[in-house]
Structures are given as structure tokens and as C-alpha cells.
Amino acid sequence: MQRKKQNFVQGAVILMVASLVVKVIGAFFQIPLQNLIGGEKSPAFGLFSAAYRIYTAMLVISTVGLPAALSKMVAEATAFGREHEVRRIIRVAGGIFIPVGALATVVLFFGADTFAGWIQSPDARLAVMAIAPSVLMVSILSVFRGYYQGRSNMVPTAVSQVIEAMGKLFAGLGLAWYAMQRGMEAPAVAAMTVLGVTLGEVVAAAYMLVQAALTRRRAAAVRSLNDTVRPAGQLAKILLSLSIPITISSAVMSVTDLIDVALISARLQSPAVGMAAEEAITTYGIYTGQAINFFNLPQTLITALAVSVLPTIANARAAQNFTKVSKTMATALRLTMMITLPAGAGFLLLSTPILRLFYSEGTALGGQLMAILGFAVPAVALVAITNAILQAFGRIDLPLVSMFLGAVVKILGDYFLVGSPVFQIAGAPISTAVCYWLIALLNLFHIGRLSHALPPLGRTVGRPLAATIGMGAAVYICRTGLAHLLAAAPGSALDKLITLAVIVVAVAVYGVLLLALHAVEREDVLLLPKGEKIADILHLK
């Protein structure tokens, strides 16, 4: 029996909650891990980060386009009532992408020396080998996630994400602790740590296989409204024509991130900057382990929204329901701004105090880099949402072009800015901000051209921005008023307590201003679980 269909906001909320849980678990993993293996005298965390970037790039190349393409095809087939075709789509997807994931795993494992050499970090070889099997596991996960997302059922995806994170937490930290207790060298410590990621993926893939078997066993005989089933070859051609451009557009930035590992390290060691190799990899570890780690939090939440939006818009377009397309797009963009504008402001105003809550080393540099990334937070979120909208519109070529242009800007920015004695590592977040704003603006231009109307700027951006400015003023007043206490004992228990209090004040002020400025609308709240009760409590009309 099929689960009751979720609307896109309910699906997004499920994925957002899962993403928050994953991030909390990730914090319990990353922060103790960096304190355990990532101190100033150990390059192990930098090796771990480098291996993880290589894995991410290979993962994007082999699987990232599949869930999006598959969810679009399943949503459209569902809109036409082609239930038998849905089953064939899944079989075709599994037959293509699981072998591709297996091949990527083999290439990554046996080519570990080559990949580690590319990033000028030969010591990362063992860590790359340890993480290689994860690519195959994620290929399996991607097939089933694409199916459930196309059905607008985000629960299996959410549960599997939490399982991945829990496996990484317990296995990764446990193995890292064991390696340190045995006095292993940094390359072995990094490899043992990254093995936890692999074990988490194995458990998540096992869960999804069991979930699929149970779903199939419980399912009653399918009654199709439309018995049309296109040939497997035709479905494979459509799936590849969708997934390959989506993969390429995503791979552009992931491969750029891979180039970043080598480029940033090399430019920090250039004569103009003059860092030693170990100092460069440690600095890079602070950037990725602190600034990038927090930068990914709002991005993860919006990715959850994008995952839910794509099949909803695809389904509505297939059913010729253009009113629903317009409303879904407007709500998605408005929610994106309401989440990311205050997040970016928080990065800018509270970066170092936030890092001092969790880290014992490198918070001054990490805070500076995180503050700069605050300018990129709304942009990277807009990229995720606008890419999903364009893909749902069937224009998968447009994100590819904009992502490529952004990647060129990113690489050039890293080369010239990171290699400058003035900017050094700060050049990396600056080029990131410029890159994503360029992509976001290009995508918005294309959406406006295709839909003939973007949502009103005032409702979408103006009201959340005004609430963010008010929140920022409250944060500034609080921090200024307590400056004498903070100066006396930075990093102390009092400092951390004050930071938490300021965050609570900021959230409260922002929430009140959103309601006062009518940035939150009743129709948005009605999409939430128990939305009518919530809307009545908030007196939304």
C-alpha cells in the first residue's frame, strides 16, 4: 500500500529535520575528531579532509545526477498513472548505475596513489583506499532514494541519511581513537577515521535494501490508470539524457573542489606566501574543518528543500497545473531567503564566538574565514533551489553552463587571491562567494525568462532582508553591551554562555520581525503538518 503523498513543504521539513540531526551528529563527529587528530602538530585531519574531497568528486561523477533524474521521471510517470512504467524505470536505473558505482569504487581503490599524487598529498593514499567502497554503497542508495523522492515520500531518504551519520560517528570516532591509542602515524590515523564513513554507508545501503523489500512485500497489486510502458532502451536513454547533464553540472563544482585541495595547498606554498607544506595542509584543515563545516549547514537544509521541490514541479508540469508550478516556485524561493539571510548574517557577526563553542584551536583564523563565507550562504542556497527548478522545467543544460562559468571564476579567484600575500587562505572564501553569486543570478535570469515572471522581489527578498537587518542590529547591541565581559575571558564558560544567549535573542527577534513584517504567509504555514493550528496560533490571515 502506498504511503499518503506528502506536499513538498512537508517532504522538505522531513528532510530538513533529518539534515539537522545529521549535522548535530556530524558535529559530535567532526569536533571531537579535530580535537583528537587535528591539532596544530598533526596533519591527520588535513589528510582526512583531502581524502574526503577526492571521494566526493568521484561520488558526484558516478551517482549524483541519478536521484534528481530518477525522481523527475518517477514523478512524471506517476502523474500519468503509469505505475508499471515506474517499476521498469527503477530496474533500468539499477542496471545502469550500480555497475557504474562499482567501477568507480575499483578505480578509486586501485588508483589511490594517483589521486593522492594529484592533490600533492601522497600520504592520503590509505585514506582514499579506505573510503573507496562508499561510492558503490551510495550508488545503491541513490536508486532507491530517487524512487521514493519521485513518490514524494522523503522518509526513507531521511532515515538512511541519519543511519549514515550514526555509522560515521560511532565507527569513525572509535577507529580514530583506537589508531591514536596505538600510536599510529598520521596517514594510518586518517585512513582508520575515514573507514568509519565507509561503514556508515554500508549500514545505510543495507537499510534501504530491507526497506525496498518490505515495501514490495506489503504492496498490493498495482492498478494503472495508464498501462503504457515505454521500452527499457527508451527509458535508459531518457534517464541518461537527464542524469548525465545534471551530473556534469554538479561535477563541475565538485571537481573544482578537488582542484581546490591541490590549488590552495600549492598557492599557500608559493614564494609569495611562503608556507611550509605541513603548515599549508594544517591551514587548509582549519578552513575545511571549521569554516566549511558550518558553511554546509544552511546549504544542507536548502538542499532538502530542493530535493522536495523538483518532483513536485515536474509532476505539476506533467499534469499541466501551471498555477501549482508558480506557487511552489514562489514558496520555495521565499523559504530559501527566510532561512539563509539570517544564517549569513550570523556567520558575519558571530563566527568566532560560535567556533569557540566547539573548537579549542584555530578559531581566530577559522572565524575570519567563516565570516567571509557568510556572504556566500544565500547564494549557494539559491543555486541549489534554482538548479532544481530549471531541472524540473526540463532545461538541464542551463545549470550546466552557469555552473561551468562559476567554476572558472572560482579557480581563477583561488589562484590569484590565495597566492597573494595580502589574502592568503582568505582568498578561498572570497572566490567562493563571487562564484556562487554569479551562478545564482544567471539561474534566476533563466527562470524569469522561462516562467515569464519571478515572484515579487519585496515578498521574496525585501521582508526577510528587513527582518535580518533588525536581527543583526540586536546581535550588535548585545555583543557591544557585553564586550567588557567577553574581552576578559574569551573561550571561557561565560563566553560560551553569552554566545548561546545572543543566538537565542537573535532567533527570537528574527521570528518576531518575520511575523510583524508579514514575511510568513498563511498559505505557507498551511503546508506544514498541523499547519492550520499553527496559522491560527500565529493569527495569520
ChimeraX attribute file (.defattr): number of C-alpha atoms within 10 A of each C-alpha:
attribute: neighborCount
match mode: 1-to-1
recipient: residues
	/A:1	11
	/A:2	11
	/A:3	9
	/A:4	9
	/A:5	12
	/A:6	20
	/A:7	17
	/A:8	26
	/A:9	25
	/A:10	20
	/A:11	24
	/A:12	25
	/A:13	18
	/A:14	21
	/A:15	27
	/A:16	21
	/A:17	15
	/A:18	22
	/A:19	25
	/A:20	16
	/A:21	17
	/A:22	23
	/A:23	21
	/A:24	14
	/A:25	19
	/A:26	17
	/A:27	16
	/A:28	16
	/A:29	19
	/A:30	24
	/A:31	18
	/A:32	15
	/A:33	22
	/A:34	22
	/A:35	15
	/A:36	16
	/A:37	23
	/A:38	25
	/A:39	18
	/A:40	18
	/A:41	10
	/A:42	18
	/A:43	26
	/A:44	29
	/A:45	30
	/A:46	29
	/A:47	32
	/A:48	26
	/A:49	22
	/A:50	29
	/A:51	31
	/A:52	20
	/A:53	22
	/A:54	27
	/A:55	26
	/A:56	21
	/A:57	21
	/A:58	23
	/A:59	24
	/A:60	22
	/A:61	24
	/A:62	26
	/A:63	25
	/A:64	24
	/A:65	24
	/A:66	28
	/A:67	24
	/A:68	27
	/A:69	30
	/A:70	30
	/A:71	29
	/A:72	29
	/A:73	27
	/A:74	27
	/A:75	28
	/A:76	24
	/A:77	23
	/A:78	22
	/A:79	19
	/A:80	16
	/A:81	17
	/A:82	21
	/A:83	21
	/A:84	19
	/A:85	23
	/A:86	22
	/A:87	13
	/A:88	17
	/A:89	26
	/A:90	18
	/A:91	14
	/A:92	18
	/A:93	25
	/A:94	18
	/A:95	13
	/A:96	15
	/A:97	20
	/A:98	22
	/A:99	15
	/A:100	18
	/A:101	24
	/A:102	20
	/A:103	15
	/A:104	23
	/A:105	24
	/A:106	17
	/A:107	15
	/A:108	24
	/A:109	20
	/A:110	14
	/A:111	16
	/A:112	23
	/A:113	18
	/A:114	13
	/A:115	22
	/A:116	22
	/A:117	15
	/A:118	15
	/A:119	22
	/A:120	17
	/A:121	20
	/A:122	16
	/A:123	20
	/A:124	29
	/A:125	24
	/A:126	24
	/A:127	29
	/A:128	30
	/A:129	23
	/A:130	23
	/A:131	27
	/A:132	29
	/A:133	24
	/A:134	24
	/A:135	29
	/A:136	27
	/A:137	23
	/A:138	22
	/A:139	27
	/A:140	25
	/A:141	26
	/A:142	25
	/A:143	26
	/A:144	25
	/A:145	26
	/A:146	28
	/A:147	28
	/A:148	20
	/A:149	27
	/A:150	30
	/A:151	26
	/A:152	28
	/A:153	23
	/A:154	27
	/A:155	17
	/A:156	18
	/A:157	22
	/A:158	21
	/A:159	17
	/A:160	23
	/A:161	20
	/A:162	21
	/A:163	19
	/A:164	22
	/A:165	25
	/A:166	25
	/A:167	21
	/A:168	26
	/A:169	24
	/A:170	18
	/A:171	22
	/A:172	27
	/A:173	23
	/A:174	15
	/A:175	21
	/A:176	25
	/A:177	18
	/A:178	15
	/A:179	20
	/A:180	16
	/A:181	9
	/A:182	10
	/A:183	11
	/A:184	14
	/A:185	13
	/A:186	22
	/A:187	20
	/A:188	21
	/A:189	27
	/A:190	33
	/A:191	27
	/A:192	27
	/A:193	30
	/A:194	29
	/A:195	26
	/A:196	26
	/A:197	24
	/A:198	25
	/A:199	23
	/A:200	25
	/A:201	28
	/A:202	21
	/A:203	16
	/A:204	26
	/A:205	24
	/A:206	14
	/A:207	17
	/A:208	21
	/A:209	14
	/A:210	12
	/A:211	15
	/A:212	14
	/A:213	11
	/A:214	11
	/A:215	14
	/A:216	11
	/A:217	10
	/A:218	11
	/A:219	10
	/A:220	10
	/A:221	7
	/A:222	11
	/A:223	11
	/A:224	14
	/A:225	13
	/A:226	14
	/A:227	13
	/A:228	14
	/A:229	16
	/A:230	13
	/A:231	11
	/A:232	15
	/A:233	10
	/A:234	10
	/A:235	19
	/A:236	18
	/A:237	12
	/A:238	15
	/A:239	21
	/A:240	20
	/A:241	13
	/A:242	23
	/A:243	21
	/A:244	20
	/A:245	20
	/A:246	26
	/A:247	22
	/A:248	22
	/A:249	26
	/A:250	22
	/A:251	26
	/A:252	22
	/A:253	21
	/A:254	22
	/A:255	20
	/A:256	19
	/A:257	21
	/A:258	24
	/A:259	19
	/A:260	22
	/A:261	24
	/A:262	18
	/A:263	20
	/A:264	27
	/A:265	27
	/A:266	19
	/A:267	24
	/A:268	26
	/A:269	20
	/A:270	16
	/A:271	11
	/A:272	14
	/A:273	17
	/A:274	15
	/A:275	18
	/A:276	13
	/A:277	16
	/A:278	16
	/A:279	18
	/A:280	21
	/A:281	28
	/A:282	24
	/A:283	23
	/A:284	25
	/A:285	27
	/A:286	27
	/A:287	24
	/A:288	22
	/A:289	21
	/A:290	25
	/A:291	27
	/A:292	17
	/A:293	17
	/A:294	19
	/A:295	21
	/A:296	15
	/A:297	18
	/A:298	22
	/A:299	24
	/A:300	19
	/A:301	23
	/A:302	30
	/A:303	24
	/A:304	24
	/A:305	28
	/A:306	26
	/A:307	25
	/A:308	31
	/A:309	28
	/A:310	30
	/A:311	30
	/A:312	29
	/A:313	29
	/A:314	26
	/A:315	28
	/A:316	20
	/A:317	19
	/A:318	18
	/A:319	14
	/A:320	12
	/A:321	12
	/A:322	14
	/A:323	11
	/A:324	16
	/A:325	21
	/A:326	16
	/A:327	14
	/A:328	22
	/A:329	22
	/A:330	17
	/A:331	18
	/A:332	25
	/A:333	21
	/A:334	22
	/A:335	19
	/A:336	27
	/A:337	23
	/A:338	24
	/A:339	18
	/A:340	26
	/A:341	25
	/A:342	25
	/A:343	20
	/A:344	24
	/A:345	22
	/A:346	21
	/A:347	25
	/A:348	20
	/A:349	19
	/A:350	19
	/A:351	26
	/A:352	24
	/A:353	21
	/A:354	20
	/A:355	23
	/A:356	21
	/A:357	17
	/A:358	18
	/A:359	18
	/A:360	14
	/A:361	16
	/A:362	19
	/A:363	23
	/A:364	14
	/A:365	17
	/A:366	25
	/A:367	25
	/A:368	18
	/A:369	27
	/A:370	33
	/A:371	22
	/A:372	23
	/A:373	26
	/A:374	25
	/A:375	23
	/A:376	25
	/A:377	28
	/A:378	27
	/A:379	26
	/A:380	25
	/A:381	29
	/A:382	28
	/A:383	27
	/A:384	21
	/A:385	27
	/A:386	26
	/A:387	29
	/A:388	27
	/A:389	28
	/A:390	21
	/A:391	24
	/A:392	26
	/A:393	19
	/A:394	14
	/A:395	18
	/A:396	22
	/A:397	15
	/A:398	19
	/A:399	28
	/A:400	21
	/A:401	17
	/A:402	22
	/A:403	26
	/A:404	20
	/A:405	17
	/A:406	24
	/A:407	25
	/A:408	15
	/A:409	18
	/A:410	25
	/A:411	21
	/A:412	12
	/A:413	20
	/A:414	26
	/A:415	20
	/A:416	15
	/A:417	22
	/A:418	29
	/A:419	26
	/A:420	19
	/A:421	14
	/A:422	12
	/A:423	14
	/A:424	20
	/A:425	25
	/A:426	21
	/A:427	22
	/A:428	26
	/A:429	27
	/A:430	21
	/A:431	25
	/A:432	24
	/A:433	20
	/A:434	17
	/A:435	26
	/A:436	28
	/A:437	21
	/A:438	18
	/A:439	26
	/A:440	24
	/A:441	16
	/A:442	20
	/A:443	24
	/A:444	19
	/A:445	12
	/A:446	17
	/A:447	21
	/A:448	12
	/A:449	11
	/A:450	13
	/A:451	13
	/A:452	8
	/A:453	10
	/A:454	17
	/A:455	16
	/A:456	11
	/A:457	10
	/A:458	12
	/A:459	17
	/A:460	21
	/A:461	19
	/A:462	15
	/A:463	23
	/A:464	28
	/A:465	21
	/A:466	18
	/A:467	24
	/A:468	27
	/A:469	17
	/A:470	17
	/A:471	24
	/A:472	20
	/A:473	15
	/A:474	17
	/A:475	24
	/A:476	16
	/A:477	13
	/A:478	17
	/A:479	18
	/A:480	12
	/A:481	11
	/A:482	13
	/A:483	11
	/A:484	10
	/A:485	14
	/A:486	19
	/A:487	10
	/A:488	11
	/A:489	12
	/A:490	13
	/A:491	20
	/A:492	13
	/A:493	11
	/A:494	14
	/A:495	20
	/A:496	20
	/A:497	13
	/A:498	18
	/A:499	22
	/A:500	15
	/A:501	12
	/A:502	19
	/A:503	16
	/A:504	13
	/A:505	16
	/A:506	22
	/A:507	15
	/A:508	13
	/A:509	19
	/A:510	23
	/A:511	17
	/A:512	13
	/A:513	21
	/A:514	20
	/A:515	16
	/A:516	12
	/A:517	14
	/A:518	15
	/A:519	23
	/A:520	22
	/A:521	15
	/A:522	18
	/A:523	15
	/A:524	17
	/A:525	19
	/A:526	16
	/A:527	16
	/A:528	20
	/A:529	14
	/A:530	10
	/A:531	16
	/A:532	16
	/A:533	13
	/A:534	15
	/A:535	19
	/A:536	13
	/A:537	9
	/A:538	13
	/A:539	10
	/A:540	15
	/A:541	9
